[in-house]
Amino acid sequence: MKTKILTFPLRLSVIVLIFGALFKIMHWPFANNLMLIGAVSLAILYTIRFIKKKEEIFIRLCKISFSLSLGF
């Protein structure tokens, strides 16, 4: 139930990220801002979501480390 609280903000940040990519493809202004806001909010919200979950700690840590290694 606690993770359901974060579903709307997560979906909203994904939508902002997708719109940022669309703006980037169309060469419209504020594309970088939208993509930055979407990516940072996704990172923060997923970090909060992973911290609040209690089960499957090892698998979560592997997922986080893999996703962070792709980002850098």
Phi and psi restraints in degrees (value plus and minus 20) as a CYANA .aco file:
   2 LYS   PHI     -87.9   -47.9
   2 LYS   PSI     -52.8   -12.8
   3 THR   PHI     -94.9   -54.9
   3 THR   PSI     -39.7     0.3
   4 LYS   PHI     -90.2   -50.2
   4 LYS   PSI     -39.5     0.5
   5 ILE   PHI     -87.0   -47.0
   5 ILE   PSI     -53.3   -13.3
   6 LEU   PHI    -107.4   -67.4
   6 LEU   PSI     -24.0    16.0
   7 THR   PHI     -87.2   -47.2
   7 THR   PSI     -62.0   -22.0
   8 PHE   PHI     -85.3   -45.3
   8 PHE   PSI     -67.6   -27.6
   9 PRO   PHI     -83.8   -43.8
   9 PRO   PSI     -53.4   -13.4
  10 LEU   PHI     -85.7   -45.7
  10 LEU   PSI     -64.5   -24.5
  11 ARG   PHI     -84.0   -44.0
  11 ARG   PSI     -58.8   -18.8
  12 LEU   PHI     -84.5   -44.5
  12 LEU   PSI     -60.2   -20.2
  13 SER   PHI     -90.6   -50.6
  13 SER   PSI     -52.7   -12.7
  14 VAL   PHI     -86.0   -46.0
  14 VAL   PSI     -60.5   -20.5
  15 ILE   PHI     -82.8   -42.8
  15 ILE   PSI     -62.2   -22.2
  16 VAL   PHI     -83.2   -43.2
  16 VAL   PSI     -60.7   -20.7
  17 LEU   PHI     -84.6   -44.6
  17 LEU   PSI     -61.3   -21.3
  18 ILE   PHI     -86.3   -46.3
  18 ILE   PSI     -61.4   -21.4
  19 PHE   PHI     -84.8   -44.8
  19 PHE   PSI     -55.7   -15.7
  20 GLY   PHI     -82.8   -42.8
  20 GLY   PSI     -60.7   -20.7
  21 ALA   PHI     -86.0   -46.0
  21 ALA   PSI     -59.3   -19.3
  22 LEU   PHI     -83.7   -43.7
  22 LEU   PSI     -63.0   -23.0
  23 PHE   PHI     -82.3   -42.3
  23 PHE   PSI     -57.7   -17.7
  24 LYS   PHI     -86.2   -46.2
  24 LYS   PSI     -61.1   -21.1
  25 ILE   PHI     -85.0   -45.0
  25 ILE   PSI     -59.6   -19.6
  26 MET   PHI    -104.5   -64.5
  26 MET   PSI     -22.0    18.0
  27 HIS   PHI      40.6    80.6
  27 HIS   PSI      18.0    58.0
  28 TRP   PHI    -110.3   -70.3
  28 TRP   PSI     139.1   179.1
  29 PRO   PHI     -90.8   -50.8
  29 PRO   PSI     140.7   180.7
  30 PHE   PHI      48.4    88.4
  30 PHE   PSI      -2.5    37.5
  31 ALA   PHI     -87.8   -47.8
  31 ALA   PSI     -63.3   -23.3
  32 ASN   PHI     -84.1   -44.1
  32 ASN   PSI     -57.9   -17.9
  33 ASN   PHI     -84.7   -44.7
  33 ASN   PSI     -64.5   -24.5
  34 LEU   PHI     -83.6   -43.6
  34 LEU   PSI     -62.9   -22.9
  35 MET   PHI     -87.0   -47.0
  35 MET   PSI     -58.0   -18.0
  36 LEU   PHI     -85.8   -45.8
  36 LEU   PSI     -66.2   -26.2
  37 ILE   PHI     -82.7   -42.7
  37 ILE   PSI     -63.6   -23.6
  38 GLY   PHI     -84.5   -44.5
  38 GLY   PSI     -63.3   -23.3
  39 ALA   PHI     -89.8   -49.8
  39 ALA   PSI     -61.9   -21.9
  40 VAL   PHI     -87.5   -47.5
  40 VAL   PSI     -62.0   -22.0
  41 SER   PHI     -87.0   -47.0
  41 SER   PSI     -56.4   -16.4
  42 LEU   PHI     -82.9   -42.9
  42 LEU   PSI     -63.8   -23.8
  43 ALA   PHI     -83.1   -43.1
  43 ALA   PSI     -63.6   -23.6
  44 ILE   PHI     -87.1   -47.1
  44 ILE   PSI     -66.0   -26.0
  45 LEU   PHI     -87.9   -47.9
  45 LEU   PSI     -59.8   -19.8
  46 TYR   PHI     -88.4   -48.4
  46 TYR   PSI     -53.1   -13.1
  47 THR   PHI     -83.8   -43.8
  47 THR   PSI     -64.2   -24.2
  48 ILE   PHI     -82.4   -42.4
  48 ILE   PSI     -61.7   -21.7
  49 ARG   PHI     -84.5   -44.5
  49 ARG   PSI     -62.0   -22.0
  50 PHE   PHI     -89.4   -49.4
  50 PHE   PSI     -53.4   -13.4
  51 ILE   PHI     -89.3   -49.3
  51 ILE   PSI     -57.4   -17.4
  52 LYS   PHI     -94.0   -54.0
  52 LYS   PSI     -45.6    -5.6
  53 LYS   PHI     -91.5   -51.5
  53 LYS   PSI     122.4   162.4
  54 LYS   PHI    -125.7   -85.7
  54 LYS   PSI     -49.8    -9.8
  55 GLU   PHI    -108.6   -68.6
  55 GLU   PSI     137.7   177.7
  56 GLU   PHI      35.9    75.9
  56 GLU   PSI      37.6    77.6
  57 ILE   PHI     -85.2   -45.2
  57 ILE   PSI     -64.3   -24.3
  58 PHE   PHI     -84.4   -44.4
  58 PHE   PSI     -62.6   -22.6
  59 ILE   PHI     -85.4   -45.4
  59 ILE   PSI     -58.7   -18.7
  60 ARG   PHI     -83.7   -43.7
  60 ARG   PSI     -62.7   -22.7
  61 LEU   PHI     -85.0   -45.0
  61 LEU   PSI     -56.7   -16.7
  62 CYS   PHI     -84.5   -44.5
  62 CYS   PSI     -62.1   -22.1
  63 LYS   PHI     -84.2   -44.2
  63 LYS   PSI     -63.4   -23.4
  64 ILE   PHI     -84.3   -44.3
  64 ILE   PSI     -65.4   -25.4
  65 SER   PHI     -85.4   -45.4
  65 SER   PSI     -56.9   -16.9
  66 PHE   PHI     -86.6   -46.6
  66 PHE   PSI     -64.4   -24.4
  67 SER   PHI     -88.6   -48.6
  67 SER   PSI     -54.2   -14.2
  68 LEU   PHI     -90.5   -50.5
  68 LEU   PSI     -54.3   -14.3
  69 SER   PHI     -88.8   -48.8
  69 SER   PSI     -50.2   -10.2
  70 LEU   PHI     -91.1   -51.1
  70 LEU   PSI     -51.3   -11.3
  71 GLY   PHI     -94.4   -54.4
  71 GLY   PSI     -47.0    -7.0
